[in-house]
Structures are given as C-alpha cells and as structure tokens.
C-alpha cells in the first residue's frame, strides 16, 4: 500500500528531476513496474519522467542512442525497422509479456537490475555506455556502472549508447520454463573478427551469485580461434558460473544448464564471422 501523503512531481528538466530524487523516499516513475517490487511504504514521492526528453532512439556517427524513457517495445520496433540493436532486441523480445514490454522503460530496468533481468547481458557484451545525470554528470560503461557501485547512488540515467559493430556475431540465450516467465539466467556473447577467426570475445551471464559475471576464461580461450566443433566442445570447460539454490533448482543444476546454454549459443554462432 502506498504512502497516504504520496507526492507526485512532474519536472520538465533533467536538473529538476535530479534535485527531486535527492530527497529521501522520492523515486523515479516511468512505466510503474518498479513499485510492484518495492516496499511501497518507503515511497514518499514519485517523479514522473513522462515530461522529460528521454523517449527517443536515434543513430548518428556510428552510435545508437536510446533515451532512458524508451520502452522495451520502442526498442523492438526500432530494431525491426532499422536492423540495428539486433542482439538487444533478441533479449528483450523474450522478456516479460507484451503488455509489460509496452510499459517497462530501459532506464528503470537498468537502475533496478532485478536478478532476472535480460537487459544487462547484451549491453555488457556490446560494451554499451550510459549517460548519467546526478551529482556528477558523466558517460560511463555499463560494466563500470555496476562494478564501481554507481548503480546504488542517486542519479538519473538519460541515455544508453551502443556503438556500431560491423564485424561482430552476437547471440543471447535465457533459461526459463515458459517464454515470458522471469529467466533463471541470461547468457550472451559477442565475437569480433573476420573470416571466422575470433579476434576478441565478450561473454557475460546474469542471474548468478553476485548478479552478473564476466566470463574471462571463456573469452581468452576463444580469442584467436575459429568456431569449429572441436573448439565449441572445448570452450565449455572454460565457462563456469556460480548460482544459489532455490525452491525450483539446485545450484548444481543451474550451473550445468548454463554450460549447456553457452555451448548451444556458440553452435548457433558458428560461421557467423564473415
């Protein structure tokens, strides 16, 4: 139940929004899905982002900028129209249900980072960056945003920046019992290279103990190689992820399944680097 004296704020500038959320108990409101997962009595004010210039997607100078007020569905429509953001679109197309994809904003999903999020893995493997407004305005990689604990501070994400990657083959896979259920984990890979030889690999998994893992051993093994059947079979030995047991699956079962999904992901990427 929401606070009886709940205040609604409708700022028209980024600066005003940042000032408002600096207050105790005042949070941003976009699609509203965050409230379902928050202790509602702790919420004293909601800052509606609908009047802010945050709902946009545009491409310029080899980069795609996604306003943080854009919904999952906005991104899917843009990807279908332009053939850009295909890896991100694949992950989001399987996230939640159609009504929720029409409401969930990318900024809200990034700030909350629920353990079942399918958003972070494609952004991490693509080395995406975030533009942030707060005590210090800056552009920072998604990885640094997590590792440096910036996600825990009071701030407003204004946009996500994804560089074009013309020589990259990418794939993402999520494990869930049914398509729109929360995934147990999401694993993604982006392989840079030409003529089927991997010059650089990026592999991440979310939903694990600690929320996300950068799979550096798997990356190092793949770099300099072609995705042959032998390499794919061997790569699984260098991929590992630690999980927490829950009422559905043991940690060991999740670890085994994640390894299988990683192998399947590579099989589907075979021959993708031309």
DARADA-V535527 format. One record per residue. PHI is phi as a letter, one per 40 degrees, with the letter a starting at -180 (none if undefined). Layout:
PHI
PHI
This chain:
none
c
d
c
b
d
b
b
b
b
c
b
b
c
c
c
c
c
c
c
c
c
c
c
g
b
b
c
b
b
c
g
c
c
d
c
b
b
c
c
c
c
c
b
a
b
b
c
c
c
c
c
c
b
b
a
a
a
b
a
f
g
b
b
b
b
c
c
c
c
c
d
c
d
c
c
c
c
c
c
c
b
g
b
f
c
c
c
c
c
c
c
c
b
c
f
b
d
c
c
c
c
b
c
c
c
c
c
c
c
c
c
f
c
c
c
d
b
c
c
d
c
c
c
c
c
f
c
b
b
c
b
b
a
d
b
c
a
b
b
c
d
c
c
d
c
c
c
g
c
d
c
c
c
a
b
c
c
a
b
b
b
c
c
b
c
b
b
b
b
a
a
b
b
b
a
c
b
d
c
c
d
c
c
a
b
b
a
a
b
b
c
i
a
f
g
b
c
c
a
b
b
b
b
b
b
g
c
c
g
g
a
a
c
c
c
c
c
c
c
c
c
c
g
b
c
c
c
d
c
c
c
c
c
c
d
c
b
b
a
a
b
b
b
c
b
c
c
b
c
c
c
c
c
c
c
c
c
c
c
c
c
c
c
c
c
d
c
c
d
g
c
c
c
